[in-house]
């Protein structure tokens, strides 16, 4: 594992390279025409695939869980899989709530990241695609990224809530070649992955969120309102977790007060803790119902992503 300084240097270098590419593109407009002529054709969109959940069962755990370790983490597509696996071996989570998980993308080796982690750590899993990544697949094998939940508990059911409130930022553009990774052109939209788990006959409901990074806080609040409206189907006696990358970039984002107003408890209490290498507090775990919150920690200075992993101990 690299040092914290190595980690910061790696991601700063990415930012510098990205900025330099954008400057060169602005100076050399003819490059756009050349890219359109010589780049590989964009992959064909598969709308049905964006509606399809993938799942698998690998857990050998027996009996209900009373004390549970939750790992919430935006894993940056799983590009640094060995680092992610190293953290999971140290944490030994019972429930993983992951965002930015790749499926068949070139940047992460073309693998099914969620399935690979689930099989390696003998956990059940479900994956929901939020976007088809038009620059990361092939016409024969499109690539996706989305959210994944891994658990030692049996999965009763899973479903996807694709928000009606979306940003148009990621959609293909006539002047931006979709096959170029630089532009990150995508089909699809932000989602919540909703998974109902069976803990010894008692339900445990998990909402795995990745709210929009492009757009204002009003858009993210509208997406959160869709989640809160959906969660009303569960009784107050049902244990519900809402967790993920909320992209709460404004220092006084309305999302955290809104969740508290809806009866959810923040695993960090009143603490405002940075969870991203550069930006601030983006990632959260909230609970409702008969769940007792224990220690919550942000593990800084680890490799694997530009987000830091969050661990929360709970009693179910």
C-alpha positions in Angstrom: 0.0 0.0 0.0 1.3 3.4 -0.9 1.6 6.3 1.5 -0.9 9.1 1.8 1.5 11.4 0.0 1.8 8.9 -2.9 -2.0 8.7 -3.1 -2.4 12.4 -3.2 0.3 12.8 -5.8 -1.3 10.1 -8.0 -4.7 11.9 -8.2 -3.1 15.4 -8.5 -1.2 14.1 -11.5 -4.5 12.9 -13.0 -6.0 16.3 -12.5 -3.0 18.1 -14.1 -3.0 15.7 -17.1 -6.8 16.2 -17.6 -6.4 20.0 -17.5 -3.6 19.9 -20.0 -5.6 17.8 -22.4 -8.5 20.2 -22.2 -6.2 23.2 -23.0 -4.7 21.3 -26.0 -8.1 20.5 -27.3 -9.1 24.2 -27.1 -6.0 25.2 -29.0 -6.4 22.6 -31.7 -10.0 22.5 -32.8 -9.2 20.4 -35.9 -8.5 17.6 -33.5 -12.3 17.2 -33.1 -12.8 16.5 -36.8 -9.9 14.1 -36.8 -11.2 12.2 -33.8 -14.6 11.8 -35.5 -12.9 10.5 -38.6 -10.4 8.1 -37.0 -11.9 7.0 -33.6 -13.7 3.8 -33.3 -17.5 4.0 -33.7 -19.5 4.4 -30.5 -21.0 1.3 -29.0 -24.6 0.6 -29.7 -26.9 1.4 -26.8 -28.8 -1.4 -25.2 -31.8 0.1 -23.4 -33.0 -3.2 -21.9 -29.6 -3.8 -20.3 -30.0 -0.5 -18.4 -33.2 -2.0 -16.9 -31.6 -5.3 -15.9 -30.2 -6.1 -12.5 -27.3 -8.6 -12.2 -27.0 -10.8 -9.1 -25.2 -13.8 -7.6 -25.1 -15.9 -4.5 -21.7 -16.8 -2.9 -22.3 -16.3 0.8 -21.9 -19.3 3.1 -22.9 -17.4 6.3 -25.5 -19.1 8.4 -27.9 -17.4 10.8 -28.9 -13.8 11.3 -26.5 -11.0 12.1 -26.8 -9.0 15.3 -23.6 -6.9 15.0 -22.8 -5.7 11.4 -20.0 -3.8 9.8 -21.1 -1.6 6.9 -18.6 -0.5 4.3 -19.8 2.4 2.1 -17.4 3.4 -0.7 -17.4 5.1 -4.1 -14.7 2.8 -5.6 -13.8 4.9 -8.7 -15.1 2.2 -11.1 -12.9 -0.5 -9.5 -9.9 0.6 -11.5 -7.6 -0.2 -8.6 -9.2 -3.6 -7.7 -6.2 -5.0 -5.7 -6.3 -1.9 -3.4 -10.0 -2.3 -2.9 -9.6 -6.0 -2.1 -6.9 -5.1 0.4 -9.1 -2.8 2.3 -11.9 -5.3 2.3 -9.6 -7.9 3.8 -8.7 -5.5 6.6 -12.3 -4.3 7.3 -14.1 -7.7 6.9 -17.4 -6.0 6.1 -20.8 -7.8 6.4 -22.5 -5.3 4.1 -20.8 -3.3 1.2 -22.6 -0.4 -0.4 -20.5 0.6 -3.5 -20.9 3.3 -6.1 -19.1 3.8 -9.4 -18.8 0.1 -10.1 -17.8 -1.0 -13.6 -19.1 -3.8 -15.7 -17.1 -4.7 -18.9 -15.3 -1.4 -19.1 -11.8 -1.2 -20.6 -10.5 1.1 -17.9 -11.1 -1.6 -15.2 -9.9 -4.5 -17.3 -13.2 -5.5 -18.9 -14.4 -7.5 -15.9 -17.6 -7.6 -13.8 -16.2 -5.8 -10.8 -19.2 -6.5 -8.5 -19.3 -10.2 -9.3 -15.5 -10.5 -8.9 -15.6 -8.9 -5.4 -18.6 -11.0 -4.4 -17.0 -14.3 -5.4 -13.6 -13.4 -3.9 -15.2 -12.5 -0.5 -18.0 -15.1 -0.6 -20.9 -12.6 -0.5 -24.2 -12.3 -2.2 -24.4 -9.3 -4.6 -26.7 -7.3 -6.8 -25.6 -4.7 -9.4 -27.7 -2.0 -11.1 -26.4 -0.1 -14.1 -26.9 3.7 -14.0 -25.1 4.4 -17.3 -23.8 2.7 -20.4 -20.3 4.0 -20.9 -20.1 4.7 -24.6 -16.3 5.0 -24.7 -15.5 2.0 -22.6 -17.1 -0.9 -24.5 -17.3 -2.5 -28.0 -20.3 -2.9 -30.3 -20.3 -6.6 -29.3 -19.9 -6.0 -25.6 -21.2 -2.7 -24.2 -19.8 -1.4 -20.9 -21.7 -0.1 -17.9 -21.2 1.4 -14.5 -23.5 1.8 -11.6 -24.1 0.7 -8.0 -23.5 -2.6 -6.3 -24.5 -4.1 -2.9 -22.5 -7.1 -1.4 -23.8 -8.8 1.7 -23.5 -12.0 3.8 -27.2 -12.0 4.3 -29.8 -13.5 1.9 -31.2 -11.1 -0.6 -35.0 -11.1 -0.7 -35.5 -8.8 -3.6 -33.8 -5.9 -5.5 -35.1 -3.2 -7.7 -33.9 0.0 -9.4 -35.4 3.5 -9.0 -34.3 5.6 -12.0 -34.9 9.2 -11.0 -37.2 11.3 -13.1 -35.0 14.3 -12.3 -31.8 14.0 -14.3 -29.0 16.1 -15.6 -28.4 16.2 -19.4 -24.7 16.7 -19.0 -23.6 13.1 -19.8 -25.7 12.6 -23.0 -24.0 12.2 -26.4 -23.4 15.5 -28.2 -23.0 16.0 -32.0 -19.6 17.7 -31.6 -18.2 15.4 -28.9 -17.1 12.0 -30.2 -18.8 9.4 -27.9 -15.9 6.9 -28.4 -13.4 9.3 -26.7 -13.0 8.5 -23.0 -12.1 12.1 -22.3 -15.8 13.2 -22.8 -17.4 10.4 -20.7 -20.4 10.3 -22.9 -23.2 8.1 -21.5 -26.7 6.8 -21.9 -28.9 6.3 -18.9 -29.3 8.3 -15.7 -28.8 8.3 -12.0 -30.5 5.7 -9.9 -31.1 4.3 -6.4 -30.4 0.6 -6.0 -32.9 -0.7 -3.5 -32.2 -4.1 -1.9 -34.4 -5.9 0.7 -32.3 -8.3 2.8 -33.5 -11.1 5.1 -31.9 -11.0 8.6 -33.3 -14.0 10.3 -36.8 -13.3 9.1 -36.6 -9.6 9.8 -36.3 -7.3 6.8 -33.4 -4.9 6.3 -33.8 -2.4 3.4 -30.8 -0.6 1.8 -31.0 2.3 -0.5 -27.7 2.7 -2.4 -27.5 6.2 -3.8 -25.2 8.1 -6.2 -26.8 11.5 -6.6 -25.9 13.7 -9.6 -22.4 15.3 -9.5 -23.3 17.7 -12.4 -26.0 20.1 -11.4 -27.0 22.1 -8.4 -28.2 21.1 -4.9 -31.8 21.6 -6.0 -31.4 18.7 -8.5 -29.9 16.4 -5.9 -32.6 17.3 -3.4 -35.3 16.4 -6.0 -33.6 13.0 -6.5 -33.5 12.5 -2.7 -37.2 13.4 -2.5 -37.9 10.5 -4.9 -36.0 8.2 -2.6 -37.9 9.4 0.5 -41.2 9.1 -1.2 -40.3 5.5 -2.2 -39.2 4.6 1.3 -42.6 5.5 2.7 -43.8 2.0 1.7 -41.9 0.6 4.6 -43.3 0.7 8.1 -41.5 2.7 10.9 -40.6 -0.7 12.5 -38.6 -1.7 9.4 -34.8 -1.1 9.5 -33.9 1.2 6.5 -30.4 2.3 5.5 -29.9 5.2 3.0 -26.2 5.5 2.1 -23.9 6.4 -0.7 -22.3 9.3 -2.6 -24.7 12.2 -2.1 -22.4 14.7 -3.8 -23.2 17.3 -1.1 -20.7 19.8 -2.5 -22.2 23.0 -1.0 -21.0 23.4 2.6 -24.6 23.9 3.8 -26.3 21.4 1.5 -30.0 20.9 2.2 -29.8 17.1 1.8 -28.5 16.3 5.3 -31.2 18.4 7.1 -33.9 16.9 4.8 -32.9 13.4 5.8 -33.0 14.3 9.5 -36.4 15.8 9.0 -37.6 12.6 7.4 -36.5 10.7 10.6 -33.1 9.4 9.5 -30.1 9.4 11.8 -26.6 10.3 10.5 -23.9 7.7 11.4 -21.5 10.7 12.0 -24.0 12.5 14.2 -23.3 16.3 14.0 -19.7 15.8 12.6 -18.9 17.1 9.2 -16.2 14.8 7.9 -14.3 15.0 4.6 -14.8 11.8 2.6 -13.2 12.9 -0.7 -9.6 13.6 -1.4 -10.2 17.2 -2.6 -13.9 18.2 -2.4 -15.2 17.6 1.1 -18.0 15.6 2.8 -19.8 13.7 0.0 -20.5 10.3 1.4 -22.9 9.4 4.2 -24.7 6.5 6.0 -28.2 7.3 7.4 -30.5 4.8 9.2 -34.1 4.6 10.3 -36.0 2.2 12.5 -34.6 -0.3 15.1 -30.9 0.0 14.1 -28.4 1.0 16.8 -25.5 3.0 15.5 -22.0 2.3 16.7 -18.6 3.7 15.7 -18.4 5.4 12.3 -15.0 6.1 10.7 -13.6 7.6 7.5 -10.4 5.7 6.5 -8.2 8.4 5.0 -4.9 7.9 3.3 -5.8 4.6 1.7 -5.5 3.6 -2.0 -8.3 2.5 -4.3 -10.3 5.6 -5.0 -10.4 9.4 -4.8 -13.2 8.8 -2.2 -12.3 7.5 1.3 -14.1 4.3 2.5 -16.6 4.7 5.4 -17.1 2.0 8.0 -20.1 2.0 10.4 -20.7 -0.6 13.1 -24.4 -1.2 13.7 -26.5 -3.5 15.8 -29.6 -4.9 14.0 
